[in-house]
């Protein structure tokens, strides 16, 4: 019964909190409108959402989230140093990361993690060849970048979602 009213409870909570932050007014009318949006948007968009795989290892998910947060901070610092330095030293590259996972939802999470980390941007997840295409701001050794992405992010994602 609860899933019919709140098909995506976390999404509803995020929408409400985002609305409250953006509205910058705690009036009852604005909060009510935010609550209505938080209930309506997930319900209306429900047919477009894929069925997310179930978490097999929530503890690993928390460790991965912490790792990604730290990596974002470290990568911000590294990108700032590289961009502030001589740009001629940068070695940008397009890289294809062969994926071992075969779940489109989990592959999208991996692509999102790569894009959140400054210095890399996901371009495409090819579900026929199972390859993640990305652009790296500085990749003197593309093989090392591939190994790092697979070890730091893909392996834990496979464990988290048992895929």
PyMOL commands that set and color helices and strands:
alter all, ss='L'
color gray80, all
select helices_A, chain A and resi 2-5+9-23+28-48+58-84+87-89+104-116+142-161
alter helices_A, ss='H'
color red, helices_A
select strands_A, chain A and resi 93-98+120-126+131-136
alter strands_A, ss='S'
color yellow, strands_A
deselect
rebuild
show_as cartoon
